[in-house]
Amino acid sequence: MRQLPLGVRLKDAAVFETYFAGPNVGAVAHLRSLSDGSGTGGVWLWGPAGSGKTHLLQAACRATDESGRAAVYLPLEALAEHGAAPFDGWGDRDLVAVDDLDAIAGQPALERALFRLYNDLHEQGGHLLVTSLAAPAEVSVELADLRSRLAAGATYRLRRLDDEACVEALRMRAAHRGLDLPPETARFLMRRLPRDMASLCGWLERLDHASLAAQRRLTVPFVRGVLGEAGET
């Protein structure tokens, strides 16, 4: 990946192969097509925290880079304090992923900076991806031209996975790490831990280290012991 702004880094696990699409298969397919150069247009993803918006943006950036093209990931919640500077100089990229549009909505200078970036990308044939918590019609972007340009692309509502889909997603993430996570252990984790994927995957990393150190499989008794030592049971 080419250098990202202000120390921003992609998560190693944020790839398409570790995202369990479930009801969001259409959004994933579209992002894959943009990443490999076969797709067209921009994309606006929206949905609640934990639905995988950030994961998919970072996966799209990584896949774009691996295809020999150029991408950049801009997390606006982290970058908004730096003013308009983080938007500059990315118009020649094949794909720009702008996370958390909500963070700059209603800030005229930052909206104008994003609009300039959109226009630069459009002239060069690049793709702009954006995310928000709220539906596009509910995001308080005040610059009418920016709102209309962003809304003209494909829009996908990302939905959280149900419990059984979360079990499959967790097992898929474990397999990507080379771990065998039995279904009953995954369900045990779902009962004992917060059900958002960020928390579950964070614990999966801890269990990976504990399993390696103890040379134990991820059985329910072993996992119960690890959680108990951490005060989670």
N, C-alpha and C positions, 0 to 999 in steps of 0.2 A: 504494500500500500504506500502511495506517495505521502509525503509529510502532511499531516493534518494540522489544522490551526490551533495555536495556543495550547499545545500539549494534549489535545484530544486523541484518544486511542480507541480502536475497536476492540471489543471483547473477543477473545479467542473462540469462544463457543457460539458466537453469533454468526452462524452460517445457515443456509437454507436446510441443510441436512439435519439440523437439530431443532427445527421448528415443526411441530406437529400441527398441520394445517387445519384438520377438522372442518368446521364450517367456513373457514377462511381460505379455502383452496383457490378460489377465483383470484383473490388478491395476490397470493403467492405465485400463481402462474403468470400473472401480468408482470410482477416485479422480476421474475426470472427472465422473461422475454426482453425487458429493458436492459437487464444486466448483460445478456449475451448479444445485444445489438439487433435483435430481431423484432422488438416491439416498438411502438410509437407513442408519443404523447407523454403527458405528466400523470401523476397519481397523487390523490389525497386520501390518506388513511385516517380514520377516526374511530375512537372507541375508548373504553375505560382503561385505567391503569391495569396492567397485568394481561392485556390482550395480545401483547407481542409487537407493538408498533416499533419500538426501538430496535428490537431483535431483527425485524424484517428490514428496516432501513440499513442497519449495519451489514446484514447479510447481502443486501443488494450492492452495497459499496464493495464488499470483499469480492463478490462474484464478478463485478465489473472489472476490478483490478486484475483478477485472475484470468480474465478473457483478453488481457492485453490493452485494455482501455483505461480511462482515468476517472476516478470518482472522489468525492469528498463528503464527509459526514459533519453536519453543523448542528449540535445540540443547543437550541436557542436559550433554554433555561440557564445553561451554564455560560453562554457567550453574550447574553443580552447586556450585561454590565459593561462590556467593552465597546458599546456603541455600534456604529455602522461598519467598523473596520473588518470584522469577521466575514462580511459579505463580499468584500472586494477581492478580485483576482481569480475568481473561480468560474468565470463565464466560458472558459475554453474546455471545461470538463465535459465528459460524456454524460455524467450523472452527478447531480448534487442532491443530497438527502438532508432535508431541513426538518429537524425534530422539534416538537413542542411549539407549533405556531402560536398557540394561546399565549406564550410568554412575551410576544412582541405586539400582539393585537392591541390597537388603540394607541400605539406609539408612532407618531407620524414619521419621524426620521428613520426609524428602523423599517417601517413598512415601505418607505420609498427606496431604501437600500435593497430590500428583497425584490422590489419591482424591477430595479435596474438589473439585478442578477437574473431575474426571469427573462428580461429582454435580451441580455447578452447570451444566455443559454439558447434561447429561441433562434437567434441569428446564426448560431454555430451548430444547431441541430442537436443540442444536448437535452437531457431530461431532468425535470425538477420533481422531486418527491417531497411531500409535506405530510405532517401528522398533526392531529389535534385531539383533545379529549372530547370536545363538543362536535356536534354535526356541523358541516360547513355553513349552513344557514344561521347557526347560532354563535359562530365565532365572530367577535366584534372587530373585524378588520374594517378600518374606516376608509382606506383608499379604495375607491370603487373599482378602478382599473385593475388593481391587484386582486381584489376579490373575484372579479369576473374572469380573469385569466386563470387563477387557480381552480375555480369551480368548473372551468371548461374541460379539464382533464377527467380521467376516470376517477370515480369516488367509491371507496369501499369502507363499509362499516365492519370493523373487526370485533368479533364476539368472543367472550371468554369461553374456555372449554368447560364442559360439564365434568363431573367427578371421574367418570370412567375414561373420558378422553385425557384428563390430567394424568391419570395412571399411565396410560399409553405414552403420553408425552414425556413423563418422567423416566420411563423405562427406555425410551428412545435416546434421551439425553445420557442416561447411564451407559447404554451400549456404545455411544459415541466416545465415551471415556474408557471403554474396554471393560465395563463392569456388567455383571449379571445381576439385575435387580428383579427378584421374583415378584409376580403380581401381588402376592399377599403382603410383601414388605412395602411395596409402593402404597398399597391401601392403608397400611399401618401408619406410614408417614403422613398420608393425607388426613388421618384422624388426629394426629398429634401435633401437626405444625400448621402455621398459616397457609392457606390454600393458594396463594399467588405463586406463580411459577418462579419468580425471582427468589423468594424465600426458600422454596423447595429445592431449587437448583443450587443455592448456596449451601444448603445442608448436604446435598449430594456430594459436593466437593469435600466437605469435612468427613463424610462417611467414607469416601474414597481413600483419604489419607489414613483414617482409622483402620480400615480394612486391610490396607497394605501393611501398616505397622504390626497389626495383630495376626496377619496371615489368616484372616477369617472371611467367610462369605457373608453377604449381606442378608442374613437370616433375620427374622423378627426378633429373636432373643438377643442377638448381637446388637442390632440397631437400637433396641429398647435400652440396652446397657449404655450405649454411647449417648443417647439422649438423656438418660438418667444422670450421667456424670455431668452433663451440661445444664442440668436443672430444667429440662424440657418435658419431663414426664412426672 
